[in-house]
Amino acid sequence: MIILDSYKDNNIAIFGMGVTGIAMAESFVAGGANVFLLDDRDVSLIPDVLKIIAKYPDANIFTKHYTLCNWPEIDVLALSPGIPLFVDAHDVVNIARKNNCRIIGDVELFWEAKKDSAKFICITGTNGKSTTASLIVHILKLSGISVELLGNVGIAVLSANYADIYVLELSSFQLDLLDNACFDISILLNITPDHLDRYDSFQSYCNSKKRILHNQKNLSILNVDDRNCMNIVSTLSDVNIQNKIIFVSPLGNIEADIIIKGDSIVSIKENKILAELLSNNIFPTSLNKLSILAAYCSCIGFTAKNNIVTAISSFKPLEHRMEIVCEYNNILFINDSKATNIESALFALSSLRNIYWIAGGKDKNCNLNLALDGVNFNNVLQCFTIGEMGEVFSNILLSKGVNSVFYENLDKAFAEALKTALLFGEPVTILFSPGFASFDQWQDFNKRGRAFKNLIMELV
């Protein structure tokens, strides 16, 4: 646990009595702050609420009636990252702004507490964050370095144990709550339309991702192949930030500083091979090549090149991210349930051929016609769509010449995909890469991916 003693005797309102909120409460109480626990749920709906009350007997607790808190006396509002800040901003945010409270998140608090004693490697992007963060941690751990994975994956940041290096995967919601944080290494992988139900425009979403570069005095790593990343670079007013960027390209773009060419990591500037990659278990998509480049550039200042190469070769892909489940009767089954936006699904399609694609889910306010404009679907034999957006998506695909049929649910779509694949007579892939959020039928993408894998396990 991190002790936030710099807030001693401050009045701190913590909104959201979930994992992040309770971790913040523990850290503030340990540091001597006066804590007010707030939530907009009925007290009966808050998990372990009696344990929370027993643990913090001196805390002021307001649930549905958080407006009754004495806001003029509150110094800081500590928010969980899921609370809307912009479009349809939560009432608690508006109240805090009206009362000139500082609004802060757990990542900023953690950085304030640890900035002088540890290194920070922070990763953001619409796609590939978890794989990149996990690969970096894998490399550093095998190199004998004390490291911990935090943020959008791993444990709550303020529950962190001691480490020399903290690797944080940061969502746009977490970045929105940053203020003065300056990381040792900032990685921006890509930006594609996502979470547009939470932002008033795609540009606002880009601005949130850009915050990982704010105040940056150290190394940044950016993907030169991503137009939106490069647009951000063109808006940076601080020349010092621009001069400390390493540009990487999984597609071999010669405008980059470092690329992957074949099985080699190559420096374009120095015109030499930096490292020869061993055979590894990472599925060879451009997105995973990007993770390898970002991890290499992040870790080379902390460990030897041979350690990095060896660790990459032993890295196991994360579940639900281009996960090869099994091969059966010339059918390769791939679970990519983490593809919660259409661009991520397109990444998956680009690395395969003879695909029976299962896609669909909950709308995220994406302009599908624009996202699919100019996409070559020659490698897709048929699409089987499901979920809230399934019928709409199927019709859009049909208009673009893709053979597509809408089914009521995953079970029916899987059964039809399997039957069709078995009749094809050549090696094929059944790819579950939904391209939409899971919340229309599942609690999260993990449960959605396991539902797909369960169907496969019943088969084999």
Disulfide bonds with the S-S distance in Angstrom:
none
